[in-house]
Amino acid sequence: MIFKDKVLLSDNVLSGKYEEEKKLFEMLVFDYISYHACPNDCILYRGEYVDKDICMKCEHEMYRY
């Protein structure tokens, strides 16, 4: 109950805004890794795709936030 009332936003949901959620995770001391992704959800730009700028499946440019 304390977590919900003191940490999460109203309606028990995250904001959907990257910077606000990043601050929440930092405050809770969670370790996380952020990866770029294809806007069509084809791939994550990690592993063999880490140096690519275009999706190898749909040829869409990498989404950068």
C-alpha positions as CSV (number, residue, x, y, z in Angstrom):
1,M,0.0,0.0,0.0
2,I,2.8,2.4,0.8
3,F,4.5,1.8,-2.5
4,K,1.3,2.5,-4.4
5,D,0.4,5.6,-2.4
6,K,3.9,7.1,-2.3
7,V,5.6,6.1,-5.5
8,L,3.2,5.3,-8.3
9,L,1.2,8.0,-10.0
10,S,-2.6,8.2,-9.7
11,D,-4.5,5.3,-11.0
12,N,-1.5,3.0,-10.3
13,V,0.0,3.5,-13.8
14,L,3.3,4.9,-15.1
15,S,3.2,8.1,-17.0
16,G,4.5,6.8,-20.4
17,K,7.0,9.7,-20.5
18,Y,10.6,8.3,-20.7
19,E,12.2,10.9,-18.5
20,E,9.7,10.6,-15.7
21,E,9.9,6.8,-15.7
22,K,13.7,6.9,-15.7
23,K,13.6,9.1,-12.6
24,L,11.3,6.6,-10.9
25,F,13.6,3.7,-11.7
26,E,16.6,5.7,-10.5
27,M,14.8,6.6,-7.3
28,L,14.0,2.9,-6.7
29,V,17.6,1.9,-7.5
30,F,16.7,-0.5,-10.2
31,D,19.4,-1.3,-12.7
32,Y,18.3,-1.2,-16.3
33,I,19.6,-1.1,-19.8
34,S,18.0,1.0,-22.5
35,Y,18.0,-0.2,-26.1
36,H,17.0,1.5,-29.3
37,A,14.3,-0.4,-31.2
38,C,12.7,-0.5,-34.7
39,P,9.5,1.6,-34.7
40,N,7.7,-1.5,-36.1
41,D,9.0,-3.7,-33.2
42,C,11.0,-5.9,-35.6
43,I,14.3,-5.8,-33.7
44,L,16.2,-4.3,-30.8
45,Y,19.5,-2.6,-31.8
46,R,21.7,-4.8,-29.6
47,G,23.9,-7.9,-30.2
48,E,24.5,-8.3,-34.0
49,Y,22.4,-5.2,-34.7
50,V,24.2,-2.8,-32.3
51,D,26.0,-0.9,-35.1
52,K,23.1,-0.7,-37.5
53,D,21.0,2.4,-38.3
54,I,18.4,0.7,-40.5
55,C,16.2,-2.3,-39.5
56,M,17.4,-5.4,-41.4
57,K,13.8,-6.8,-41.6
58,C,11.7,-3.8,-42.7
59,E,14.4,-1.3,-43.7
60,H,12.9,1.4,-41.5
61,E,15.4,3.8,-39.8
62,M,16.2,3.3,-36.2
63,Y,13.9,5.1,-33.7
64,R,16.0,7.5,-31.5
65,Y,14.4,9.1,-28.5
